[in-house]
């Protein structure tokens, strides 16, 4: 039997680094590998800013509260 060195090859190391960098689960990495994605290009898919839909909801909530206060309810 051949001995394992315990050190991953370069392809696996790239996925390990991407998993740490982007806080991915093992299932996410496995799915991305099966889809043939490139671990070095996962940064393009990151959502650095909050989604615009979620930003708009907080302003809508404030407007709703102001309307309620104006009516005296």
SULRAQUI-V931184 format. One record per pair of residues at least 24 apart in sequence whose C-alpha atoms are under 8 Angstrom apart, sorted by the first residue. I is the first residue (numbers start at 0). J is the second residue. D is the distance in whole Angstrom. If there is no record, write none. Layout:
# SULRAQUI-V931184
((I	J	D) (I	J	D))
This chain:
# SULRAQUI-V931184
((13	38	6) (13	39	7) (14	38	6) (17	41	7) (21	45	8))
